Amino acid sequence: MRVDTTGLPADNWHHFLRLRDLRQILTEMPLDGISRVLELGAGDGVQTAVLRSIFPGVVPVDIAPSGEVEGMVIADAANLPFEDGSFDLIFSSNVLEHVEQLDVAFSEMKRVLAPGGIMIHSMPTGTWKFVQLLLRPIASAVKIVRRLVPGLSSGAGRAHEGSHGALEGVQQKRRTMLQKIVGLVIPTVHGVSGNHVSEFFQFRPKWWKRRFDEAGLECVRSSPLLLHSPYDLLPYRFLGVRDLLGRTGLASVDVFWLRERN
């Protein structure tokens, strides 16, 4: 069933994607018994606002927030400043691929999760990685043309603004001119794996499920989300086709529901 996008932002493609994905997740998850929510990698708080409209106690956490968010806690996922069993739900959206100490982070999440609680994590797929590499030269060319031709900007917003976009921006300032030129054709590595090849393998459901299993977590459900690119090429177009392709194995993001294994 196609996700209803009524009321979602029409001027920020990144926010549209995050909120559209969250809307699908919320329609597929049981809401009973959930009141205390930990949001990892809250960024600029666009998803925090939606979560707070549903759950009474939402705590946003980010190591490098990209906006002013009420109640934001500055912390690393591998060192959460909360008591044991503090939350009924731990939620993250496109965050875990950026966590270096993943085993430690899972241990911390299990510690602060209440008995019977659930984790919901979404991560990019191999399809997303392929599209990132394939469309990089096109996206760079479009970006250059928009800068050279006044009034040609899409106004749709980048597809990766938010906390990760802010961190990426800091990294780009430190790049040499040669690195910037190469970057027009080859994008920077998205996560912490080190290279694009390893990301092809790590951005697969099987790889993530193996990591969950090693951490003592049971994947009780997984779902594909929308097909999209990391760039604002043709934003808001062909949503029905993107949704259909996402549900037939070409999703850019997969979401996983996890419980601690007994």
C-alpha positions as CSV (number, residue, x, y, z in Angstrom):
1,M,0.0,0.0,0.0
2,R,1.4,3.4,-1.0
3,V,2.2,5.8,1.8
4,D,0.1,8.9,2.0
5,T,2.4,11.9,1.7
6,T,-0.3,14.6,2.4
7,G,1.0,17.4,4.5
8,L,4.7,16.5,4.1
9,P,7.2,19.3,3.3
10,A,7.2,20.4,-0.3
11,D,10.3,22.6,0.0
12,N,12.9,20.3,1.5
13,W,13.5,16.9,-0.1
14,H,15.5,15.6,2.8
15,H,12.8,16.3,5.3
16,F,10.2,14.9,2.9
17,L,12.1,11.6,2.7
18,R,12.7,11.3,6.4
19,L,9.1,12.1,7.3
20,R,7.7,9.9,4.6
21,D,9.8,6.9,5.8
22,L,8.8,7.6,9.4
23,R,5.1,7.7,8.4
24,Q,5.5,4.2,6.9
25,I,7.3,2.9,9.9
26,L,4.6,4.2,12.3
27,T,1.8,2.6,10.3
28,E,3.6,-0.8,10.4
29,M,4.5,-0.8,14.1
30,P,2.4,-1.6,17.2
31,L,2.1,1.5,19.3
32,D,0.6,-0.1,22.4
33,G,2.7,0.2,25.6
34,I,5.2,2.7,24.2
35,S,5.7,6.0,26.0
36,R,9.4,6.5,26.6
37,V,11.4,6.9,23.3
38,L,15.1,7.4,22.6
39,E,15.9,8.8,19.2
40,L,19.5,8.3,18.2
41,G,21.0,10.7,15.6
42,A,18.1,13.2,15.9
43,G,19.9,15.8,13.8
44,D,17.8,18.9,13.3
45,G,14.8,17.3,15.0
46,V,12.4,17.0,12.1
47,Q,11.5,13.4,13.1
48,T,11.6,14.3,16.8
49,A,8.6,16.6,16.4
50,V,6.5,13.8,14.8
51,L,7.5,11.3,17.5
52,R,6.6,13.8,20.2
53,S,3.2,14.2,18.7
54,I,2.6,10.5,19.3
55,F,4.6,9.5,22.4
56,P,4.7,11.4,25.6
57,G,8.4,11.0,26.4
58,V,10.8,11.4,23.5
59,V,14.5,12.1,24.2
60,P,16.6,13.2,21.2
61,V,20.3,12.3,21.1
62,D,23.0,13.3,18.7
63,I,26.8,13.6,18.8
64,A,26.6,16.7,16.5
65,P,23.1,18.2,16.3
66,S,22.4,20.3,13.2
67,G,19.7,22.4,14.8
68,E,18.2,23.7,18.0
69,V,16.0,20.9,19.4
70,E,14.4,21.1,22.8
71,G,15.8,18.6,25.2
72,M,18.6,17.5,22.9
73,V,21.2,15.4,24.7
74,I,24.7,15.5,23.3
75,A,26.0,12.0,23.5
76,D,27.6,9.1,21.6
77,A,25.6,6.0,20.9
78,A,28.4,4.0,22.5
79,N,28.1,5.9,25.8
80,L,24.5,6.7,26.6
81,P,24.0,8.9,29.7
82,F,20.8,7.1,30.9
83,E,19.9,4.6,33.5
84,D,19.2,1.0,32.8
85,G,15.7,0.2,31.3
86,S,14.9,3.9,30.6
87,F,13.1,3.5,27.3
88,D,10.4,1.4,25.7
89,L,11.6,2.2,22.1
90,I,14.9,3.1,20.6
91,F,14.6,4.6,17.1
92,S,17.2,5.7,14.6
93,S,17.1,6.7,10.9
94,N,20.2,6.3,8.8
95,V,22.5,6.4,11.8
96,L,24.1,3.0,12.6
97,E,26.2,3.0,9.4
98,H,28.0,6.0,11.0
99,V,28.7,4.3,14.3
100,E,32.3,3.1,14.7
101,Q,31.9,1.1,17.9
102,L,28.8,-0.7,16.8
103,D,29.1,-3.6,19.3
104,V,29.5,-1.2,22.2
105,A,26.6,0.9,20.9
106,F,24.3,-2.2,20.7
107,S,25.4,-3.1,24.3
108,E,24.4,0.4,25.5
109,M,21.1,0.3,23.6
110,K,20.3,-3.1,25.2
111,R,21.2,-1.6,28.7
112,V,18.9,1.4,28.4
113,L,16.0,-0.5,26.8
114,A,13.3,-1.6,29.1
115,P,12.4,-5.4,29.3
116,G,10.2,-6.2,26.4
117,G,11.2,-3.0,24.6
118,I,11.8,-2.7,20.9
119,M,14.4,-1.1,18.7
120,I,13.7,0.3,15.2
121,H,16.6,1.1,13.0
122,S,16.7,2.1,9.3
123,M,19.8,2.0,7.2
124,P,20.7,2.5,3.5
125,T,20.9,-0.5,1.2
126,G,23.2,-1.7,-1.6
127,T,20.7,-0.1,-4.0
128,W,21.3,3.3,-2.4
129,K,25.0,2.8,-2.7
130,F,24.8,1.9,-6.4
131,V,22.6,4.9,-7.1
132,Q,25.0,7.2,-5.1
133,L,28.0,6.2,-7.3
134,L,26.0,6.0,-10.6
135,L,24.4,9.5,-10.3
136,R,27.3,11.4,-8.7
137,P,28.7,12.8,-12.0
138,I,25.2,13.8,-13.1
139,A,24.4,15.4,-9.7
140,S,27.7,17.4,-9.8
141,A,27.0,18.6,-13.3
142,V,23.5,19.8,-12.3
143,K,24.9,21.5,-9.2
144,I,27.4,23.4,-11.3
145,V,24.8,24.5,-13.9
146,R,22.5,25.7,-11.1
147,R,25.3,27.8,-9.7
148,L,26.2,29.3,-13.0
149,V,22.6,30.0,-14.1
150,P,20.7,32.4,-11.8
151,G,17.2,31.3,-10.8
152,L,17.8,27.6,-11.8
153,S,18.1,26.3,-8.3
154,S,15.5,23.6,-7.5
155,G,14.8,25.0,-4.0
156,A,14.1,21.4,-2.9
157,G,17.0,21.1,-0.4
158,R,19.7,18.5,-0.4
159,A,18.9,14.9,0.2
160,H,21.4,14.7,3.0
161,E,21.0,17.8,5.2
162,G,20.8,17.3,8.9
163,S,23.4,16.0,11.3
164,H,25.3,13.8,8.8
165,G,25.2,16.6,6.3
166,A,26.8,18.9,8.8
167,L,29.6,16.5,9.5
168,E,30.2,15.9,5.9
169,G,30.4,19.7,5.4
170,V,33.2,19.9,8.0
171,Q,35.1,17.1,6.2
172,Q,34.7,18.8,2.8
173,K,36.4,22.0,4.1
174,R,39.5,20.0,4.9
175,R,39.8,18.4,1.4
176,T,42.4,19.5,-1.1
177,M,41.6,20.9,-4.5
178,L,42.4,17.6,-6.1
179,Q,40.1,15.8,-3.7
180,K,37.3,18.2,-4.5
181,I,37.8,17.7,-8.3
182,V,37.8,13.9,-7.9
183,G,34.7,14.3,-5.6
184,L,32.8,15.6,-8.6
185,V,32.8,12.1,-10.0
186,I,33.4,9.9,-7.0
187,P,31.4,10.7,-3.8
188,T,32.9,10.5,-0.3
189,V,32.4,7.3,1.6
190,H,29.0,7.5,3.4
191,G,29.6,5.6,6.6
192,V,32.6,4.4,8.7
193,S,33.4,1.2,6.7
194,G,36.3,2.9,4.9
195,N,35.6,2.4,1.2
196,H,32.8,2.1,-1.3
197,V,33.3,-1.6,-2.0
198,S,32.9,-2.6,1.6
199,E,29.7,-0.5,1.8
200,F,28.2,-2.5,-1.0
201,F,28.5,-5.6,1.2
202,Q,27.7,-3.9,4.5
203,F,24.6,-2.1,3.3
204,R,22.8,-5.5,2.8
205,P,20.0,-6.8,5.1
206,K,22.0,-10.1,5.6
207,W,25.0,-8.2,6.9
208,W,23.0,-6.2,9.3
209,K,21.0,-9.2,10.5
210,R,24.3,-11.0,11.2
211,R,25.4,-8.0,13.3
212,F,22.1,-8.0,15.2
213,D,22.4,-11.7,15.9
214,E,26.0,-11.3,17.2
215,A,24.8,-8.5,19.5
216,G,22.1,-10.8,21.0
217,L,19.2,-9.1,19.1
218,E,16.4,-10.8,17.3
219,C,15.1,-9.2,14.1
220,V,11.3,-9.7,14.4
221,R,10.5,-7.8,11.2
222,S,12.1,-5.9,8.3
223,S,10.5,-3.7,5.6
224,P,11.8,-1.9,2.5
225,L,11.2,1.8,2.2
226,L,11.2,4.2,-0.8
227,L,13.6,4.2,-3.7
228,H,15.5,7.5,-3.9
229,S,18.9,8.9,-4.5
230,P,21.3,10.8,-2.2
231,Y,20.8,13.8,-4.5
232,D,17.9,16.2,-5.2
233,L,17.5,15.0,-8.8
234,L,13.8,15.0,-9.8
235,P,12.6,15.5,-6.2
236,Y,8.9,14.7,-5.5
237,R,8.6,13.1,-9.0
238,F,7.4,9.5,-9.7
239,L,6.6,8.8,-6.1
240,G,4.3,5.9,-7.0
241,V,6.9,4.3,-9.2
242,R,9.6,4.8,-6.5
243,D,7.3,3.3,-3.9
244,L,6.6,0.3,-6.1
245,L,10.3,-0.3,-6.9
246,G,11.1,0.0,-3.3
247,R,8.7,-2.7,-2.3
248,T,10.0,-5.0,-5.1
249,G,13.6,-5.2,-3.9
250,L,15.1,-1.9,-5.0
251,A,14.5,0.1,-1.8
252,S,17.1,2.7,-0.8
253,V,16.5,2.1,2.9
254,D,15.5,-0.9,4.9
255,V,14.0,-0.8,8.4
256,F,14.5,-3.4,11.1
257,W,12.4,-4.1,14.2
258,L,14.5,-5.7,16.9
259,R,14.1,-7.2,20.4
260,E,16.6,-8.6,22.8
261,R,17.0,-12.3,22.4
262,N,15.9,-14.3,25.4
